[in-house]
């Protein structure tokens, strides 16, 4: 191998080795201590999979200066934990972790509904020899006057 190829391989190896370090999210000890306390106060039992999830989510909130959100996350994990336990899933199984995570995701997802302003259809239309309707701007429109394809 040439010297240039060796340098490229060495740099690529270093970049691949550093990849997990770039995406790691470490919380401070203070945030973790507050998160553990918040989870215990909200009724999440220590030394369980739900507790680990709760501490991770609450510590992230404390780390970003949002203590109210940490309490909401702890309550969310507690509710998901209670629901999954009511299903009778073993608390140390992978299915239990998956149940808790899917319930948290389901309950925490927000669906934003955006209302678009109503635009009245254009009523003036010309019909070509093939039966296609066009408005005064040249846009192809349907029979109700709504644009199907706009002219750029």
N, C-alpha and C positions, 0 to 999 in steps of 0.2 A: 504494500500500500504506500501511496505517496504521503508526504508530510501533510499536505492539504487535506487529504481524505481522513487522516488520523485526527486532525484538529476538529474536523466536522463531526466525526463520530464521538470524540470526547465531549464536545460541547452539547451534542444531542443527548448523551448519557446524563450529563449534569442537569440539563433542562428537564429530562424525564424524572430524575431523582428529586428535583425541587418542586415538581408539580403538586404533590399532595400538600406540601408546606404552604403553598400559595393559597390553597382553599381551606385550610384549617381555620376553625373559628374557636379560639380559646377565650374563656371568660375569666375575669379576675376572681380572686378568692372572695372578695367582698360581695360580688354579684352572686356567686355560688352559695355563699352563706345566707344571703337574703332570700335567694330562690328556694333553698331547702326549707327555711323557716316558713315561707309563704305556702309552700306545698303542704307542709305538716298542718299549718293553721287551717287550710282549706279542706283537710280531711283525706289527703292522699297518703296511703300507708308507705312508710320507708321500706327500702330493700325490695321493691317490686319494679316490674317493667314500667308501670304507669308512673312511679315516682321518678325514675330516670328521665322519662319523657317530660314530666312536669318540670323538673329541675332544669333541663335543657332549655325549654321554652321560656320559663320565668327568668332564668339567668340572662338569656338574650334580651328580654325586655328591660331588666335592671341595667344591663350593660349599655343600652341605648337610652337610658334616662326616662323610662316609662313604667313607673311602679304600679300604676293603675292597670296597665295592660298585663303586668305580671300576675296580678290577682285574677284577672279575667282568664288568663291562660291556665292558671291552677284550677279554677272552677270548671273550665272546659275539660281539662284532663280528668278531674274527679267525676264529672258526669259521664264521660266516655268510659271510664273505668267501671263505674257502677253498672252501666248498661251491658258492657261485655261480660262482667261477672254474672249478671242475671241470665245470660245465655248459657252459662255452665261451662265456659271454655276454661281450661286449665291455665292458671295465671302465669306459669313459666313457659308456656308454649309459644311458638312462632305465630300461630293463629291468633293468640291473645294480643300480641303486639300489633299484628296486622289489624285486628278489630279496633283496638284503641286508636291507632293512627288513622284508620279510615273514618271513624266516628268524629275524631277531631277535625279532620279535613272537611267532612260533610257539614259539621256545625259551624266551622269558622269561615267557610267560603261565603263571600258576599256576591250577590248577583246585582250588578248595576243595571238598572233599566233606564235607558235614555229614550226620551220621547222626541221624535223628530217633528219639526213644525209641519203643519199640513200645507201642502202646496196644491192649490186648485188646478185641476186639469185644464189644459189648453183646448178650447173648443174649436178653434178655427183650424180646419184641416183641408189639405188637398190630397186627392187620391190619384195615383198614377195608373198606367194602363195594366199593371199587374195586380192592382187592388191594395197596394200598400198605402198607408196614410202617413202624411208628413205635416208637421206644424209649420208655422210661418218662419221658424228658425232653421228648418231643414231636418229636424229630429224625427226619427221614425217613431210613431206613436201607435198605441193599441186602439181598439174601438171605443174605449171610454175616454180617450184623450191623454192617457198617461204615457210618458216617454219610455220607449223600449230600448232604443239606442240613440245616444246623443251624438251630435256631430261635433267633432273637436274644433 
